[in-house]
Amino acid sequence: MKKNKKYSFRKFINDVHLWLGLASGIILFIVCFTGTILVFEQEVKDFFAEDFTVAANGEKQTVTILTKELKTSIDLHVIGVTIPYDDSEAYTFLVKEDLKEKRASKILVNPYTKAIKKAKKTKADAFMLTIFKLHRWLLLDTYIGRPIVGVATIIFMILAISGIVLWLPKRVKWKTLKQGFKIKTNANWKRVNHDLHNTLGFYACIFLLVMAITGLCWSFESYREGLGSVIGTKIFDRSSPEFQIDDRPEATPISYDDAINIANENLNYTGELTVTFPSPKNNYFSFRKFNVQNWSPVTADNVYIGLEGTVLKVERFNEKPLNQKFAAVIKPLHTGEILGTFSKCIYFLACLIATSLPITGTIIWLNKLKKKRQKKK
């Protein structure tokens, strides 16, 4: 009689990887597939958006004049503007019918001709919104879909780590190790499928782990708070900075353009500038500027200016502590925007590989089942 083989640690890891993968395969396929599409979300929206060409002819109108023109034309609350560094692009003003509204609408304005155009939602916007809801909540109510996706993400992390363990050969030697770095395309389809799962999963693993670790910040508030406690700073901190505001009634408020000039003097480089105008809630100017020469297109510096032109605070990204830098780039680390188009391409390929893993993994399992049945016969 044959002795029963011992239940080894590798066998345990294999079973964990197999059954967790089968149990969560459909959800992970949906999340990864939608994530693949969302990598280039903005590019897709821009492609289908209506063109609004701006010819850099003549003298630019001031933001103060454009704001007055906008208020007169549409009779809405103008809460801010984004000024591009490229002269051939329109200014994007944010407007609200009611200041209590959470989201603002976008109005495009030609700074040379004062031509106004409302940024209309396209079918691409609606499609991407559906993909986003499918990615985050599986099109369910948020209180149901969000934890389901969160649990699937945790399983995904376990699958990634266990997959690396299984990728390593039983005896780690270069001769056996190097086989895991390539796909044997001249082999039969079963071997090719195995290599697609094993090899591509290895190459994408580190990026998928980054996506999973950061993605859990949206699924579980307790995880987000716990991660914030570990790194020593709050994640997704949207609170206003603390500074002393001198509210003197006799002080003369500066114009929008004077405030913009002060901000550009403090952030003296070329880049897109976003301005949030003073409001009843925050009686100061808030500026955010992106340096086109920076290593990342999504890291920004901030300037806060009082109504009378006093610089209240300057926050430079490069001067922040490491933990605050990490907290600030959680979202671009998850979406792939951290290094612009280069990192987006890598994330697109990684997500595409992740989408294929449940399929190739299931095929491997079915082939093994078929093989076992043939042995029994």
Secondary structure, DSSP 8 states (H G I E B T S, - for coil): --------HHHHHHHHHHHHHHHHHHHHHHHHHHHHHHTTHHHHHHHHS--------S----HHHHHHHHHHHH--EEEEEEE-SSTTS-EEEEEESSTT-SS-EEEEE-TTT--EEE----HHHHHHHHHHHHHHHTTS-HHHHHHHHHHHHHHHHHHHHHHHHHHS-SS--HHHHGGGGS--TTS-HHHHHHHHHHHHHHHHHHHHHHHHHHHHHHH-HHHHHHHHHHHTS-TT------------TT-----HHHHHHHHHHHS-S-EEEEEE---SS--EEEEEEEETTSS-TT-EEEEEEETTS-EEEEE-GGGS-HHHHHHHTHHHHHHTGGGTHHHHHHHHHHHHHHHHHHHHHHHHHHHHHHHHHHHH-
